[in-house]
Amino acid sequence: PYGFSASAFYPCYGLAEATLMVTGGKRGAGATILRVDQAALETNRAVIVPDDSRPAASLVSNGRVFPDQELIIIDPESRVPLPERQVGEIWLSGPSVSPGYWNHPDETSETFQNQLPSGGPYLRTGDLGFLHEQECYITGRIKELIIIRGRNLYPQDIEGTIFPCHPALVPNGAAAFSIQAEGEEKLAVVQEINPQKASEIIEAGNLQEIVSAMLQAVTAAYNVQLYAVALVEPGAIPRTISGKIQRRLTGKLYQEGSLKTLYTHTFHPEPSFAPASGEMRLPGPDNLLRSALIALGPEKSRDLLEGFLRGRISHILRVPESAIDPHQPLIALGLDSVTTIELVENIETTIGVTISLAEITQGATLEQLTRQLAGRLSGNSTLPEAAPAGAAAPAATATPVAAAAPKPPEPQASTNQAAVEPPTEDSSLSYGQRALWFVQRLSPEDIAHNLVYAITLHTSLDAAAFRRGIQKLVLRHSALRTRFIEEDGRPLQRVYPDSEHFALTVEDASAWTSAQLDNRLKREVYTPFNIETGPLIRFSLFNRRPQEFTIVLGLHHIIADLWSMAMLGYEIVELYAAEIQQRDPVLKTIRGSYADSVRQETDMLAGPEGEKLLAYWKERLAVADAAGGHPPALVLPTDHPRPPILTGCAASATLDLAPDLVIALKGLADSHNTNLFTILLAAFYTLGFRYTGQT
């Protein structure tokens, strides 16, 4: 807009240790911009985003390496060269690279005298970047990289995200860095503000308004908590003589308390504040709170419920209750994925109301959350329920033809359901079931543990006989008639005697297109089970033509596994055939119940074998880092961004190996007195090491 020609920009890369210039482009060509996936970049991969389909970071090419110079990208931990579009440390070699630092032999050896099997010496620049089509892209500095829960965050990205969130912030006036707090790495930002633009806010003593905007911007963009914020006057952040922000020095001054700050905000390790006057507390057991809320009704209970929620949020985020604005999105207070899970679990265990993570992370305020929970306690939610995770995904895959065609009918539960009879048995859960129960209670909309299998039959099918076969299958296996309840905080599995404890949907799909059927099948996959009310087994029968039926069997993993599905598939075929042929089915005799297996597991773990297993895992987990007390996370790069909330959506990929390769692999296995599985597993671990540098 001011007449400067875009072609006059000349992006390049260099450093004093290499006598300045290392890479550059053609004069007059301007800048080349590459859009890469932001989430993939956090795992050291540059995945190109060709359009605006998902969030992306824009990186500027610094051109190609100059003649006689060698530039390679190295994994800084394993010192292994990396392929294109893999982020690593930039190493240099060439005649213009300095031999070292004057009179600093140790620093010289560490920085300038690095060798690889292919040669050397190489200069370790400390810069992070990658190559794409032989052009160099810089992503950051190793020493400035912020690692939060295994994710690599670049300070310049965070600073760029913060600046537009409030008009009082000074452009290029932020320093993002990490600090150690509560035993882990936390994100901190020092931000310069313009006193003239912020004069009214400063006079009103409401600088928290600026901090809240920063918290919300960072949480929304990166799903991490901005742990500490310091607002300072313009020029307070130290810079180099060329104007670059000195992030490490800023962090050092901040932690020393040497910065002159206008306002600071920190999540303190221990709450040091008292409840503001007038804030409500209800003494006694939490079930009294639930009873009181239900008795008051959705309108009168809101003040009491808001006071409860305000106290919980205050405790989790370690902020004064008076600082929680009921009309401000909760993520603006710094709620990230971890603290959101803690809040959701707290709400569920205290007042017995389920709420999805998405309802909070998508911008719910305290006032909205209060209204939602009050409505659910009374059985009349005042806000629409959040869609199950992954439920919206199939719509995105619909073709234009399918979108224009009539919508397939919604699934309907069978109307021929007998009344549920009184329970006949309660029993404990296995340890595996307890884990699944906990995960499902934590996120009831989760579909990651749905087991779904579909098959198309090219024959006629008697729906009534098929239903009778299912009834006998359900009566035969008590696990299929099980629900999972909670009594006094203890999960139990309750087996019901009725043979109608299943769902069967029969739908006419004769007018559907293939795309419509595909979307309908996906809906079966993405519909969650309610493990408390059941049923946990469902069948869907789609009539395509008189001689073509598609059958879908779905179960929750808490009552079955893939081997069980194979067995159930065989048995339903046999039971159906027996109904059609009017004969007795030929099936194996069942010896014992799943409750018997749980008791055997409990007895085993309480004995010598259990002690042996416990000792084994204690030894294996002894490698946990001393600070966190858990094994280090495997930082495996992904080719798609991870969503802030786990959806359970996934896919499978098939790789066909050539016959000659399979023969060679089997020969390798034989030579080492092992099997093909072990060889392939070793190859998998080797590949994992290649991408992560971890063992």
BELNOR-V34389 format. One record per backbone hydrogen bond with DSSP energy under -0.5 kcal/mol. NH is the residue of the N-H (numbers start at 1). CO is the residue of the C=O. If there is no record, write none. Layout:
nh = {NH NH}
co = {CO CO}
This chain:
nh = {8 9 13 15 18 19 20 21 22 23 24 25 28 29 30 30 33 34 36 36 37 38 41 42 43 44 45 46 47 48 49 50 57 59 59 61 62 64 66 69 70 72 74 74 75 76 79 82 85 86 87 87 88 89 90 91 91 92 93 95 97 98 104 108 109 110 111 112 113 113 114 116 119 121 122 123 124 124 125 125 128 129 130 132 135 136 137 138 139 140 142 144 145 145 146 147 148 148 149 151 152 153 153 157 158 159 160 161 162 163 164 165 166 169 170 173 175 177 179 181 181 184 186 187 188 189 190 191 191 192 193 194 195 198 199 202 203 204 205 206 209 210 211 212 213 214 215 216 217 218 219 220 221 222 223 223 227 227 228 229 230 231 232 233 234 236 240 243 246 247 250 251 252 253 254 255 256 257 257 258 259 261 262 263 265 267 268 268 279 283 288 289 290 291 292 293 294 295 296 297 300 301 302 305 306 307 308 309 310 311 312 313 314 315 316 317 318 319 323 324 325 326 328 330 332 333 334 335 337 340 341 342 343 344 345 346 347 348 349 350 351 352 352 353 359 360 360 361 362 363 364 364 366 367 369 370 371 372 373 374 375 376 377 378 379 379 380 391 393 395 396 396 397 397 398 403 404 405 417 418 424 425 427 434 435 436 437 438 439 440 441 442 443 446 447 450 451 452 453 455 457 459 463 466 467 468 469 470 471 472 473 474 475 476 477 478 480 481 482 483 484 485 485 487 490 492 493 494 494 495 495 496 501 502 503 505 506 507 507 509 509 512 517 518 519 520 521 522 523 524 525 526 527 527 528 531 534 538 539 540 541 542 542 543 543 544 544 545 548 549 550 551 551 552 553 554 555 556 557 559 560 565 566 567 568 569 570 571 572 573 574 575 576 577 578 579 580 581 582 583 587 591 592 597 598 599 600 601 602 603 604 605 606 607 607 610 611 612 613 614 615 616 617 618 619 620 621 622 623 624 625 629 635 636 637 657 662 663 664 665 666 667 668 669 670 671 672 672 673 674 679 680 681 682 683 684 685 686 687 688 689 690 691 692 693}
co = {5 6 23 20 15 16 15 19 13 13 64 11 7 26 7 9 31 59 34 57 47 55 37 38 40 41 40 85 45 46 35 48 36 34 57 32 136 24 22 66 93 91 72 89 80 74 75 73 131 83 44 85 129 74 127 72 89 123 70 68 94 17 101 104 105 106 107 108 108 109 122 119 116 114 114 92 111 122 90 123 140 88 137 135 132 63 130 60 128 128 126 141 141 142 153 145 146 151 147 148 42 146 151 154 154 155 156 157 158 159 160 162 163 166 192 170 190 188 186 179 184 181 179 225 177 228 175 189 230 173 232 168 193 194 196 198 199 200 202 201 206 207 207 208 209 210 211 212 213 214 215 216 217 218 218 219 187 225 187 265 189 263 191 260 193 233 244 240 238 245 246 247 248 249 250 251 252 253 254 253 253 259 231 231 229 227 266 318 276 281 285 285 286 287 288 289 290 291 292 293 296 297 299 301 302 303 304 305 306 307 308 309 310 311 312 313 314 314 320 321 323 324 325 364 329 330 331 330 223 336 337 338 339 340 341 342 343 344 345 346 347 347 348 347 356 356 357 357 358 360 359 360 328 326 365 366 367 368 369 370 371 372 373 374 375 376 375 388 390 392 392 393 393 394 395 399 400 401 415 416 495 495 493 430 431 432 433 434 435 436 437 438 439 443 647 447 555 450 553 551 549 457 461 462 463 464 465 466 467 468 469 470 471 472 473 476 477 478 479 494 531 483 492 490 487 485 427 483 492 425 493 481 498 500 537 539 504 505 541 507 543 509 513 514 515 516 517 518 519 520 521 522 523 524 526 529 530 554 503 552 505 540 550 507 541 542 548 548 545 457 542 455 549 540 453 538 451 536 449 556 556 561 562 563 564 565 566 567 568 569 570 571 572 573 574 575 576 577 578 578 585 589 590 593 594 595 596 597 598 599 600 601 602 603 604 604 607 608 609 610 611 612 613 614 615 616 617 619 620 621 630 625 633 634 635 655 658 659 660 661 662 663 664 665 666 667 668 669 670 669 675 676 677 678 679 680 681 682 683 684 685 686 687 688 689}
